[in-house]
Amino acid sequence: METLIEILGNATFENYVGAAEGFTEMAYQMSAHVLTLGYACMLAGLLYFVLTIKQVAPKYRMSSVLSGVVMVSAFLLLYIQQTNWTGAMTYDTETARYVLGDGTDLFNNGYRYLNWLIDVPMLLFQILFVVTLTKSDFSSIRNKFWFSGTLMIVTGYIGQFYEVTNLTAYLAWGAISTVFFIHILILMRQVITEGKENAPAQAQKYLGNIWTLFLVTWMLYPGAYLMPVLGGIEGALFNEIGVLGRHITYTIADVGSKVVYGVLLTLTAMEMSKAEGYDPNAQ
Ligand code: RET
């Protein structure tokens, strides 16, 4: 008898759970629905960013454009991620469970990671078009955002292939990725602190909210990465609860870090536009 490791190799834990015990109707369907909600929110967000672009002064509109770019790419990749889930599992009438199917693709979260490769730099650049930096240099921050953003994702992308087969490689790649993540957090804090300096009171409040949202939603990603080992190695979360938990965590993180973040930046830019005498109704 071949062991599951021999059959599935570097596949992610969703496949191992699917092959070993399968998913109940609730866990399978809730996963499919949550993944669908994720890409539906991106399309809804796209509509918002297009329709509100004229509500902000022209110099802030690049923020809405970048949100639009993020929405389109995330919509497409999250759609593929959802069909990857439904395509990888099939219903087994004998056990009344959804199990890893044969012949089709295995499930992998890689689509997400490659989506971040586009979206993370865009989300980081976006705020630079709304705030005015008082001390830092725009292009220097932009290049650092790009450098650390890209390396954080690529190292995490490699690491996730080892989540079941090689704990050391999995944690080591995760740790390297975290170094770049910390660099991004430091830069973002600096950008927001400087951005608040000459901003109108309400815009300052929004920028404070953006920092909180940023911290909470971005930290969910490493949490989802670690999901298979959070309850111990092949422990309390190495099952359908962990799988569903990961889909939910990623979806909350995606809607928060892309859609809600973009909306808050639009609101900030509206306040700034107003303070500068811009009247959207006169346009
Ligand atoms: C990884 C690997 C494990 C360690 C860390 C990670 C951080 C990921 C982050 C992703 C953010 C993605 C966003 C996407 C929006 O489209 C790569 C999971 C720290 C912070 C904001």
Boltz pocket constraint, residues with backbone or C-beta under 6 A from the ligand:
constraints:
  - pocket:
      binder: B
      contacts: [[A, 115], [A, 116], [A, 119], [A, 120], [A, 123], [A, 152], [A, 153], [A, 155], [A, 156], [A, 157], [A, 173], [A, 174], [A, 175], [A, 177], [A, 178], [A, 181], [A, 218], [A, 219], [A, 221], [A, 222], [A, 225], [A, 253], [A, 254], [A, 257], [A, 258]]
      max_distance: 6.0
